[in-house]
Amino acid sequence: MSDSSRDTAEGAGWGAAERGEYHKLMPTKVEKLSWLDPRTLWAARNGVLASWFGDPTGRTRSRWVAQRAAAGAPADKVIRRDDPDRFSFMVIGDTGEGDAPQYAVVPGFLKVSQDTRFSVVASDVIYPVGSADDYDTKFFRPYQDYRAPIYAIPGNHDWYEDLGAFMRVFCADTPPLTPEPRSRPLSRAWLRSLLWHRPSPHDGQRLDTARQLRSAPDQQAVQPGPFWAIDAGPVRIIGIDTGLLGTVDAEQGAWLREVSRGPRPKILITGSPLYVDGEHRPCPIDGGGTVDDIVRAPEHHYVAAIGGDIHNYQRYPVDVDGRTIQYVVSGGGGAFMHATHTIPRVSVGHVTERDFRCYPLRGDSLAFYSTLYGRRLRLRRFFTLTAEESAAVIAERLGIPLTRTPGEPARVTLRTRVVASLLGAGGRPDRTSRFRLPVRKIYTQLFSPSSATYSPPFFKCFLRLDVTPESIRLRCHAATGNLAQELDPPIEDEVTIPLT
């Protein structure tokens, strides 16, 4: 087994590493997607409009579900598979930017997934707005050699064109919804409709050709809708759709309560993680209650909740009345990296820093972003920190030992402290100043999203879950874009979850 980022800097992808061969899988011409481009932000405006003028997602989702039911989809939305009691499946989140970081994941993903029965995409299959014509290079092409079905739950970006392309690809080529009656003039809904982004009338003309890349019988999967349950071997995997704003409507909430009943062990897959960045975000359900209320109920027998949306890996083993539920963030499947160095020292849900795991390590995250912004601001000599310097200043700020310890630790200087502060590095909750909180908030909300077209290491990841009647072994594998990690994808985290 190759070194991981917890073992050596080379295992993290630093140093004079040889570039991987993922670029051979990419199309000749790659569209560069930048979240600093005003055109991209304008196309992805529906989330902001929904927060200002009311969120129509629940009503639209209900219409999609009704249309699938009329076409013969199972009323309980359960996919019943014939998997044995011992099987494996993959989870990969927030995949579809279509450039180097997404394709850098593919060689390792194909290697690790060779004997798996299916995969699940956990949120944001396609960026920036879920268009049908983007599925060619951002879904069908990268995963054309994965010889098993792929199921998916939509993320907020898949909803930016009202989920039409997602339904065509994953839900039996569902036809478009009929237009709704016009809203009352000058109402909030009317104002929203004036600015609402809609798909191009010609969107999807390349979709039939793109489907041929995953046309083998063993690659096919049909979902009953944007939310579903899969009965596979001894477990039930439940995927929920949290729409544009990270919430669940009352209709889906009632279904979730119903499908969660019974003694069968369950895993939740959601586009909105329930524990993330050192915080508990239980996900409200319209009409009352939260998704996490359902997960925590002992009669529902949940053992894990895996969420996408945040583009890194995090794990929180939360004690709930004497049993442990693994809350996981797994959104590092291809989109730009969300920083982990902004996560403060963890103390949430009885989870301490000793129990918490993340990838990339906070020090590697800080080194990555210091390099990125040193280049962007043309201040490389001042901004750029080595991996060793970054690890040392993170350990000082959080009051924790170095995660990667070979060699002498770097000296923490005034410059490294200033750069860490400017880039929003987290700290200890009992030492957080009123100045540091606004800096971290501004950094994470404004500066972290950026172009994904930089060089390795990319710090991407994916999950493999091995299921038996007694337990589930969850492993997080890394993909850096370097050849060493392509040939032998290192395990960055591993946990065995008991089912009995």
C-alpha positions in Angstrom: 0.0 0.0 0.0 1.4 3.4 -1.0 2.0 6.2 1.5 -0.9 8.5 2.3 -0.8 12.2 3.2 -0.7 11.2 6.9 2.5 9.3 6.2 4.7 11.5 4.0 4.6 14.7 2.0 5.2 12.6 -1.1 2.1 10.6 -0.2 0.2 13.9 -0.2 1.4 14.6 -3.8 4.0 17.3 -2.9 7.5 17.3 -4.4 8.8 16.4 -7.9 6.1 13.8 -8.5 5.4 12.4 -12.0 2.1 13.6 -13.4 -0.5 10.9 -13.9 -2.0 9.8 -17.2 -5.5 11.0 -16.6 -5.1 13.6 -19.3 -5.2 10.8 -21.9 -8.9 10.3 -20.9 -9.9 13.9 -21.4 -11.4 15.5 -24.5 -9.0 17.4 -26.8 -10.7 20.7 -25.9 -11.7 21.3 -22.3 -13.9 24.2 -21.4 -12.4 26.1 -18.5 -15.0 26.7 -15.8 -14.2 29.5 -13.4 -16.5 30.5 -10.5 -14.9 34.0 -10.6 -16.4 34.5 -14.1 -19.6 36.8 -13.9 -21.2 34.8 -16.7 -20.9 31.6 -14.7 -22.4 33.3 -11.6 -25.2 34.7 -13.6 -26.1 31.4 -15.1 -26.2 29.9 -11.6 -28.5 32.6 -10.2 -31.5 30.4 -9.3 -30.3 29.6 -5.8 -30.1 33.3 -5.0 -33.5 34.0 -6.6 -35.0 31.1 -4.6 -33.7 32.6 -1.3 -35.1 36.0 -2.2 -38.4 35.3 -3.8 -39.3 31.8 -2.4 -38.1 28.4 -3.3 -40.2 26.5 -5.9 -38.1 23.3 -5.6 -40.6 21.4 -3.5 -43.5 22.0 -6.0 -41.3 21.2 -9.0 -40.0 18.0 -7.4 -43.5 16.9 -6.6 -44.5 17.2 -10.2 -41.4 15.2 -11.3 -42.3 12.5 -8.8 -45.9 12.4 -10.0 -44.8 12.1 -13.6 -42.5 9.2 -12.8 -45.3 7.4 -10.8 -47.7 7.8 -13.7 -45.0 6.1 -15.9 -44.9 3.1 -13.6 -42.1 3.9 -11.1 -42.6 2.0 -7.8 -44.8 4.0 -5.4 -42.4 3.4 -2.5 -39.4 4.5 -4.6 -37.4 1.5 -3.5 -34.9 -0.1 -6.0 -34.7 -3.8 -5.1 -31.5 -5.3 -6.2 -30.2 -8.9 -6.1 -26.9 -8.2 -4.5 -25.5 -10.9 -2.2 -24.9 -10.4 1.6 -21.3 -9.5 0.9 -20.8 -6.9 -1.8 -19.1 -3.5 -2.4 -20.2 -0.2 -3.8 -18.6 3.3 -4.4 -19.6 6.8 -3.4 -18.3 9.9 -5.2 -19.6 13.4 -4.8 -19.6 16.7 -6.6 -18.0 15.4 -9.8 -18.9 17.3 -12.9 -16.6 20.2 -13.7 -15.2 18.3 -16.7 -11.6 19.4 -16.3 -8.4 18.0 -15.0 -9.4 17.6 -11.3 -12.5 15.5 -12.3 -10.5 13.3 -14.7 -7.7 12.9 -12.3 -10.0 10.9 -10.1 -10.9 8.4 -12.8 -7.9 6.1 -13.0 -7.8 5.4 -9.2 -11.6 5.2 -9.1 -11.6 2.5 -11.9 -8.8 0.6 -10.2 -10.5 0.5 -6.7 -14.0 -0.2 -8.0 -13.2 -3.2 -10.2 -15.4 -5.7 -8.3 -18.1 -3.3 -7.0 -21.8 -3.8 -7.8 -22.8 -0.1 -8.3 -21.8 3.5 -7.6 -23.7 6.5 -6.2 -23.0 10.1 -7.1 -23.7 12.2 -4.0 -24.7 15.7 -5.2 -23.9 18.0 -8.1 -23.4 15.6 -11.0 -23.0 18.4 -13.5 -21.6 22.0 -13.1 -22.4 24.8 -13.5 -26.1 24.5 -14.1 -26.8 20.8 -14.8 -27.3 21.2 -18.6 -28.0 18.2 -20.7 -25.3 18.9 -23.2 -22.7 18.9 -20.4 -23.3 15.2 -19.6 -21.2 14.1 -22.5 -17.8 15.2 -21.1 -18.7 15.5 -17.4 -20.5 12.2 -16.9 -20.6 9.7 -19.7 -17.1 10.1 -20.9 -15.2 10.0 -17.6 -17.1 6.9 -16.3 -17.5 5.1 -19.6 -15.2 2.2 -18.4 -17.0 1.7 -15.1 -18.9 -1.5 -15.8 -21.7 -1.2 -13.3 -24.8 1.0 -12.7 -24.4 4.5 -11.4 -27.2 6.0 -9.3 -27.3 9.7 -8.3 -29.0 12.3 -6.1 -29.1 15.8 -7.4 -27.3 18.7 -5.9 -28.2 22.4 -6.0 -26.3 22.8 -9.3 -28.4 20.0 -10.9 -31.5 22.1 -10.0 -30.4 25.3 -11.7 -32.3 24.2 -14.8 -35.2 22.7 -12.8 -33.7 19.2 -12.9 -34.7 18.4 -16.5 -31.4 17.0 -17.6 -31.0 14.9 -14.5 -34.4 13.3 -15.0 -33.6 12.5 -18.6 -30.3 10.8 -17.7 -31.2 8.9 -14.5 -35.0 8.6 -14.5 -35.9 6.7 -17.8 -35.6 9.8 -20.1 -38.5 11.5 -18.3 -40.1 14.1 -20.7 -40.1 17.8 -19.7 -42.7 19.1 -17.4 -45.6 21.1 -18.8 -45.4 24.8 -18.1 -47.2 26.0 -14.9 -49.8 28.8 -15.1 -48.4 32.3 -14.9 -48.2 33.8 -11.4 -50.1 36.9 -10.3 -48.4 40.1 -11.6 -46.1 41.8 -9.2 -46.2 38.8 -6.8 -42.9 37.3 -5.5 -43.3 34.3 -7.7 -43.9 36.5 -10.8 -40.7 38.5 -10.0 -38.8 35.3 -9.6 -40.1 33.9 -12.9 -38.9 37.1 -14.8 -35.3 36.4 -13.8 -35.3 32.6 -13.6 -32.7 30.7 -15.5 -34.1 28.1 -17.9 -32.5 25.6 -20.2 -31.9 26.5 -23.8 -34.5 25.2 -26.2 -31.8 23.3 -28.0 -30.2 21.8 -24.9 -29.6 18.0 -25.0 -29.0 17.6 -28.7 -25.8 15.7 -28.0 -27.3 13.6 -25.2 -28.3 10.5 -27.4 -24.7 10.3 -28.8 -23.2 10.7 -25.3 -25.3 7.8 -23.9 -23.5 5.4 -26.2 -20.4 5.8 -24.0 -22.3 3.9 -21.2 -24.7 1.8 -23.2 -23.7 -1.7 -22.1 -26.5 -3.7 -20.3 -24.5 -4.0 -17.1 -24.1 -0.2 -16.9 -27.8 0.6 -16.9 -29.7 2.0 -13.9 -33.2 3.5 -13.7 -34.3 5.5 -10.7 -37.8 6.1 -9.5 -37.1 9.8 -9.1 -34.6 12.3 -7.6 -34.9 10.6 -4.2 -34.9 6.9 -3.7 -34.0 3.9 -1.6 -31.9 0.9 -2.6 -32.2 -2.5 -0.9 -28.8 -4.1 -1.5 -27.7 -7.2 0.4 -28.3 -6.6 4.2 -28.5 -2.8 4.0 -30.9 -0.1 2.7 -29.2 3.0 1.1 -31.5 6.0 1.1 -30.8 9.0 -1.1 -32.6 12.3 -0.5 -32.8 15.4 -2.7 -32.2 18.7 -0.8 -32.9 20.9 -3.7 -31.6 24.4 -4.2 -31.4 25.5 -0.6 -30.5 22.4 1.3 -33.9 21.6 2.7 -36.5 18.8 2.4 -40.1 19.4 1.5 -42.9 17.9 3.5 -43.8 15.2 0.9 -40.2 13.9 0.8 -40.0 14.2 4.5 -43.0 11.9 5.0 -41.6 9.4 2.5 -38.2 9.5 4.4 -39.9 8.7 7.7 -41.8 5.8 6.1 -38.8 4.3 4.2 -36.6 4.6 7.3 -38.7 2.2 9.4 -37.7 -1.3 10.2 -34.7 -3.1 11.6 -32.6 -3.2 8.4 -29.3 -1.2 8.8 -29.4 2.0 6.8 -27.1 4.5 5.2 -28.2 8.0 4.2 -26.8 9.7 1.1 -27.6 13.5 1.0 -26.6 16.6 -0.9 -26.4 18.5 2.4 -24.1 17.0 5.0 -25.4 16.9 8.6 -22.0 17.5 10.2 -19.6 19.7 8.3 -16.8 22.2 9.1 -17.1 21.6 12.8 -20.8 22.4 12.9 -24.1 20.4 13.2 -26.5 21.2 10.3 -29.5 18.9 10.9 -31.3 19.8 7.6 -34.9 21.1 8.2 -38.0 19.4 6.8 -40.9 21.6 5.8 -43.7 21.3 8.4 -41.3 20.4 11.3 -38.5 18.2 12.3 -35.2 17.6 10.7 -33.5 14.9 8.6 -31.1 14.2 11.5 -34.0 13.6 13.9 -34.9 10.7 11.6 -31.3 9.5 11.3 -30.8 9.6 15.1 -34.1 7.7 16.0 -32.9 4.3 17.3 -35.8 2.4 15.7 -34.6 3.5 12.2 -31.1 1.8 12.6 -29.0 4.3 10.7 -25.3 3.6 10.9 -24.0 6.4 8.6 -25.0 9.6 6.8 -22.8 10.6 3.8 -23.2 14.0 2.3 -21.8 15.8 -0.7 -21.8 19.6 -1.6 -18.6 20.4 0.4 -15.7 19.5 -1.8 -13.4 17.6 0.6 -13.6 14.7 3.0 -14.6 14.9 6.7 -15.7 12.2 9.2 -17.4 12.7 12.5 -18.1 9.6 14.7 -21.0 10.9 16.7 -22.2 9.0 19.8 -26.0 8.9 19.8 -27.4 7.3 23.0 -24.6 4.8 23.3 -24.3 3.9 19.6 -22.0 5.5 17.0 -23.3 7.0 13.7 -20.6 7.9 11.2 -21.3 11.3 9.7 -19.2 11.7 6.5 -18.6 14.5 4.0 -17.5 13.1 0.6 -17.7 15.8 -2.0 -14.1 15.6 -3.4 -15.0 13.9 -6.6 -14.0 16.5 -9.1 -15.0 20.1 -8.4 -12.7 22.7 -7.0 -11.4 22.0 -3.5 -13.1 23.5 -0.5 -10.5 24.4 2.1 -10.1 22.2 5.3 -7.6 24.6 6.9 -10.6 26.9 7.8 -12.1 24.2 10.0 -11.6 25.2 13.6 -10.5 22.8 16.3 -13.4 20.3 16.4 -15.7 20.0 19.4 -19.2 19.1 18.2 -21.6 16.3 19.0 -19.1 14.9 21.5 -16.6 14.6 18.7 -13.2 16.0 19.5 -10.2 16.7 17.4 -8.8 13.3 18.3 -11.8 11.6 16.7 -12.2 13.9 13.7 -10.7 13.0 10.3 -10.4 15.2 7.1 -8.7 15.1 3.7 -6.8 17.0 2.7 -5.1 17.6 6.0 -5.4 21.2 7.1 -1.7 21.9 6.6 -1.9 20.6 3.0 -5.0 22.7 2.4 -3.3 25.8 3.7 -0.2 25.1 1.5 -2.4 24.5 -1.5 -4.3 27.8 -1.1 -1.2 29.8 -0.2 0.3 28.7 -3.5 -2.9 29.4 -5.4 -3.3 33.0 -4.1 0.4 33.7 -4.2 0.3 33.1 -7.9 -3.1 34.9 -8.4 -2.0 38.0 -6.4 1.6 37.9 -7.8 3.0 37.7 -4.3 4.5 34.3 -4.4 7.5 35.0 -2.1 5.3 36.3 0.6 2.2 34.1 0.3 3.5 30.7 -0.6 4.0 28.4 2.3 5.6 25.0 2.2 3.6 22.0 3.4 5.9 21.8 6.5 5.4 25.5 7.3 1.6 25.2 6.9 1.4 22.1 9.1 3.4 23.8 11.8 1.3 27.0 11.9 -2.0 25.0 11.8 -0.7 22.9 14.8 0.1 26.1 16.7 -3.3 27.7 16.0 -5.3 24.7 16.9 -3.2 23.5 19.8 -2.8 20.0 18.3 0.2 17.8 17.5 1.5 17.5 13.9 -0.4 15.0 11.9 2.5 14.1 9.7 5.7 14.0 11.8 8.7 12.8 9.9 11.7 15.2 10.1 12.1 18.3 12.1 9.0 20.6 12.3 9.3 23.9 10.5 9.7 27.1 12.5 6.5 29.3 12.8 7.4 32.8 11.8 5.4 36.1 11.8 5.0 35.7 8.0 3.5 32.2 8.3 1.1 33.5 11.0 0.0 36.4 8.9 -0.6 34.3 5.8 -2.5 31.7 7.8 -4.7 34.5 9.2 -5.3 36.1 5.8 -6.3 32.7 4.3 -8.9 32.1 7.1 -7.1 29.4 9.0 -9.2 28.0 11.8 -8.2 28.2 15.5 -9.3 27.0 18.9 -12.8 27.9 19.8 -11.7 29.3 23.2 -9.2 31.6 21.5 -11.2 32.9 18.5 -11.1 36.6 18.3 -13.8 38.9 17.0 -11.5 39.8 14.2 -10.7 36.2 13.1 -14.4 35.2 12.7 -15.2 37.8 10.0 -11.9 37.0 8.2 -12.8 33.3 8.1 -16.4 34.0 7.0 -15.3 36.4 4.2 -12.6 33.9 3.0 -14.8 30.8 2.9 -17.7 32.5 1.3 -16.0 34.8 -1.2 -12.4 33.6 -2.0 -12.6 29.8 -1.7 -14.6 29.1 -4.9 -12.3 29.5 -7.8 -11.1 28.0 -11.1 -10.3 24.3 -10.9 -7.7 24.4 -13.6 -4.5 24.4 -11.4 -1.8 21.7 -11.2 -1.5 18.6 -9.0 -1.8 17.8 -6.2 -5.6 18.2 -6.6 -6.6 16.5 -3.3 -9.6 14.7 -4.7 -11.2 11.6 -3.1 -13.8 8.9 -3.4 -15.2 6.2 -1.1 -15.4 2.4 -1.3 -17.8 0.6 1.1 -17.5 -3.1 1.6 -20.6 -4.6 3.1 -21.1 -7.9 5.0 -23.9 -9.0 7.3 -21.8 -8.0 10.3 -20.2 -4.7 9.3 -19.4 -2.1 6.6 -15.8 -1.1 6.0 -15.6 2.5 4.7 -12.4 3.7 3.0 -11.6 7.1 1.7 -9.1 6.9 -1.2 -7.1 9.9 -2.5 -6.6 11.1 -6.0 -3.9 13.8 -6.4 -3.3 13.8 -10.2 0.1 12.3 -9.7 1.1 8.9 -11.2 2.0 7.3 -7.8 -1.5 7.8 -6.4 -3.0 6.8 -9.8 -1.3 3.4 -9.7 -2.0 2.7 -6.0 -4.7 5.1 -4.6 -3.7 5.6 -1.0 -6.2 5.1 1.8 -6.6 8.4 3.7 -9.2 7.2 6.2 -10.7 3.8 7.1 -13.4 2.8 9.6 -15.3 -0.4 10.3 -19.0 0.2 11.1 -20.7 -2.7 12.9 -24.2 -3.7 11.8 -25.1 -6.1 14.6 
